[in-house]
Amino acid sequence: MLCGQESQGQLGLAEAGRTFGRSPLAQDKKEEIDVSRRRLLFGFMDRLRGNTEQAPVAAASQTAPVLAQANEAFKAGNFAAAIGFYRAFLKAESDNAEARQRLGECLYRQGQHIQAKVEFERLLQKNRKDNRAILFLGLVLARLDRAQKAAVVWKLFFDPHDVALQRELNLQIALVESAAEDQPADAAAMAEAVERVLAAKKSA
């Protein structure tokens, strides 16, 4: 009888271990899988809506509400509020590239070009082929009246699927390179031309 009770006790402990005793490594792996699944789901939904830009996704349930507020403010065009939410979120999840990109874009829209430049440069330090960070870093430089530097950055952009944007960037690069020394390219006009393409894509 005692042996039977011990066996049942061991089975109970084993079951409890399977339920509650996951190692931190196992929990981290499960969380990574859950984040990947959420990214795939939200990315699929964005493509269905015609939005090719992937919305940021939180890696932890604790940070998800703040990110949701940030994303809603961004979607509504309330960039000033979104800046605060994205900054709060990034204090907990500093490696979230999509959220940092959104923060940079909000800063850009608010005319805070130096701060936006810092965020896009951070992204490119980790991924030199990040097309959206390249695009907006060039826009920031153009708004800072650095047309030649903007053109150098835009040369790094390559997206054969976005023909309209690629064509516009190539045109602006050509205008900068062909401009006379005493008549440099109009940097503000460069930024406005690229922004018109982005606005047309958004409204399409």
C-alpha positions in Angstrom: 0.0 0.0 0.0 2.8 2.4 0.9 4.6 1.6 -2.4 1.4 2.4 -4.3 1.0 5.7 -2.5 4.7 6.6 -3.2 4.1 5.8 -6.9 1.0 8.0 -7.0 3.0 10.7 -5.3 5.8 10.5 -7.8 3.3 10.7 -10.7 1.7 13.7 -9.1 5.0 15.5 -8.8 6.0 14.6 -12.3 2.7 16.0 -13.6 3.2 19.2 -11.5 6.7 19.5 -12.9 5.4 19.3 -16.4 2.7 21.9 -15.6 4.5 24.4 -13.4 8.2 23.5 -13.6 9.2 24.8 -17.0 12.8 26.0 -17.0 13.4 29.7 -17.8 15.0 28.6 -21.1 11.9 26.7 -22.1 9.7 29.7 -21.2 11.9 32.0 -23.3 11.7 29.6 -26.2 7.9 29.5 -26.0 7.8 33.3 -25.8 10.0 33.6 -28.9 7.7 31.2 -30.7 4.6 33.2 -29.6 6.1 36.4 -30.8 7.0 34.9 -34.1 3.4 33.6 -34.5 2.0 37.1 -33.6 4.4 38.7 -36.2 3.2 36.3 -38.9 -0.5 36.9 -38.0 -0.2 40.7 -37.9 1.9 40.8 -41.0 -0.6 38.7 -42.8 -3.5 41.0 -41.7 -1.5 44.1 -42.7 -1.0 42.6 -46.2 -4.7 41.9 -46.5 -5.4 45.5 -45.7 -2.9 46.6 -48.3 -0.4 47.8 -45.7 3.1 46.5 -46.4 4.6 48.1 -43.3 4.6 45.6 -40.4 3.2 47.0 -37.1 5.3 46.5 -34.0 4.5 43.5 -31.9 5.4 43.2 -28.2 7.5 40.3 -27.0 5.9 40.2 -23.5 2.3 40.5 -22.3 3.3 43.1 -19.8 4.5 45.5 -22.5 1.7 44.8 -25.0 -0.8 47.4 -23.6 1.7 50.3 -23.9 2.6 49.2 -27.4 -1.1 49.0 -28.3 -1.6 52.6 -27.2 1.5 53.6 -29.2 0.2 51.9 -32.3 -3.3 53.4 -32.0 -1.9 56.9 -31.6 0.4 56.4 -34.6 -2.5 55.1 -36.7 -4.6 58.1 -35.7 -1.8 60.5 -36.6 -1.3 61.6 -33.0 2.5 61.5 -33.3 3.2 63.5 -30.2 1.3 61.0 -28.0 2.8 58.1 -29.9 6.3 59.3 -29.1 5.7 59.0 -25.4 4.2 55.5 -25.6 6.9 54.2 -28.0 9.7 55.6 -25.7 8.1 53.9 -22.7 7.8 50.6 -24.5 11.4 50.8 -25.8 12.6 51.1 -22.2 11.4 47.6 -21.7 12.1 46.2 -25.2 15.0 48.2 -26.6 15.6 45.7 -29.4 12.2 46.0 -31.0 13.2 47.4 -34.4 9.7 48.0 -35.6 8.8 50.1 -32.5 12.1 52.1 -32.9 11.3 52.7 -36.5 7.9 54.0 -35.6 9.4 56.2 -32.9 11.8 57.7 -35.5 8.9 58.3 -37.9 6.9 60.1 -35.2 9.9 62.3 -34.4 10.3 63.1 -38.1 6.6 64.0 -38.5 6.9 66.3 -35.5 9.9 68.1 -37.0 12.3 66.7 -34.4 14.8 65.7 -37.1 18.0 65.4 -35.0 16.3 63.0 -32.6 14.8 61.1 -35.5 18.2 60.8 -37.1 19.5 59.2 -33.9 16.8 56.5 -34.0 17.3 55.6 -37.7 21.1 55.4 -37.2 20.6 53.0 -34.3 18.5 50.8 -36.6 21.1 50.8 -39.3 23.9 50.0 -36.9 22.1 46.6 -36.4 20.9 46.1 -39.9 22.5 48.0 -42.7 19.9 46.7 -45.2 16.9 48.1 -43.3 15.2 49.8 -46.3 12.7 51.8 -44.2 15.4 53.1 -41.9 17.5 54.0 -45.0 14.5 55.8 -46.5 13.7 57.9 -43.5 17.3 58.6 -42.6 17.6 60.1 -46.1 14.4 62.1 -45.5 15.8 63.4 -42.2 19.1 64.5 -43.9 17.2 66.2 -46.7 15.1 68.1 -44.1 18.4 69.1 -42.4 19.5 70.6 -45.8 22.1 67.9 -46.4 21.1 66.9 -49.9 24.3 65.2 -50.8 24.3 63.0 -47.7 20.7 62.1 -48.3 21.6 61.0 -51.8 24.5 58.8 -50.5 22.1 57.2 -48.0 19.4 56.6 -50.6 21.9 54.8 -52.8 21.7 52.0 -50.2 17.9 51.6 -50.7 16.9 48.7 -52.9 13.4 47.4 -53.3 12.5 46.0 -56.8 8.9 45.4 -55.6 8.3 49.1 -54.9 8.9 50.5 -58.3 7.4 54.0 -57.7 9.5 54.7 -54.6 12.7 53.2 -56.1 12.3 55.3 -59.2 11.7 58.5 -57.2 14.8 57.9 -55.0 16.9 57.2 -58.1 15.6 60.5 -59.6 16.5 62.5 -56.5 20.0 60.9 -56.5 20.5 61.8 -60.1 19.3 65.4 -59.5 21.8 65.8 -56.7 24.7 64.3 -58.7 24.0 66.5 -61.7 23.5 69.7 -59.8 26.1 72.5 -60.4 28.3 73.4 -57.4 26.9 77.0 -57.4 23.3 75.6 -57.7 22.9 72.7 -55.3 19.8 70.6 -55.3 16.9 71.8 -53.2 16.9 69.5 -50.2 13.4 70.4 -49.0 12.0 69.7 -52.5 13.7 66.3 -52.5 12.0 65.4 -49.2 8.6 66.6 -50.4 8.9 64.6 -53.7 9.6 61.4 -51.8 6.9 62.1 -49.2 4.4 62.5 -52.0 5.2 59.0 -53.2 4.7 57.7 -49.7 1.4 59.5 -49.3 0.2 58.1 -52.6 1.0 54.6 -51.5 -0.8 55.1 -48.2 -4.0 56.4 -49.9 -4.0 53.8 -52.7 
